[in-house]
């Protein structure tokens, strides 16, 4: 069994995928447009080229996403996506990339549990936690 996030960008999915490609090295596996869906689908006018379904990878993780109802107001609340960076330099790079045009929720800093931990909402409102595990911590977890 596996749990995978499915993000609804409400009309900004392709923009988000391009951002994650440049910021996080995301690799696109699938993009299906509304115009490629079944003929019986009802879709708002002007959304033919919007993303009906997509799948992309960030490292070993698969994320699915869509433009949803294409109303332009994505709303991501009550969860965060977490990236375990292999070292502090990579944690800094990832945090800075996600922070561009986003909102820092907790500045990246050393904590009692990590040499680097921070929280940021990216430009789409998706909340991310960046953490670097202390040496030996991954084996204990």
Secondary structure, DSSP 8 states (H G I E B T S, - for coil): -----EEE-TT-HHHHHHHHHHHH--EEEEEEEGGGS-TT----TT-TTSEEEEEEEETTEEEEEE-TT--S-----S--EEEEESSHHHHHHHHHHHHTTSEEEEEEE--SSEEEEEEEE-TTS-EEEEEEE-TTHHHH-
